[in-house]
């Protein structure tokens, strides 16, 4: 993890302000959904929520379970390839 040297305090409502320089560097904007992950060592990770990644991962899992000669295997693998290519 990269240290930024920026320290922020939690306000009385439990909020933390993310500095604009960090938002800009991560290409985040107001209204973007964020995921919160808790690490076993007591750390916390914020990540921009991306539904297309979740869908793509689910599609890859489904493809791995399918029979290669099945009726939809080729169609699903082509769709996954197109999504990864950004089409």
ABEGO torsion letter per residue (X at the ends): XBBAGBBBBBBAAGBBBBBAAAAAAAGBBBGBBBBBBBBAAGBBBBBBBBAAAAAAAAAAAAAAABBAABAAAAAAAAAAAAAAAGX
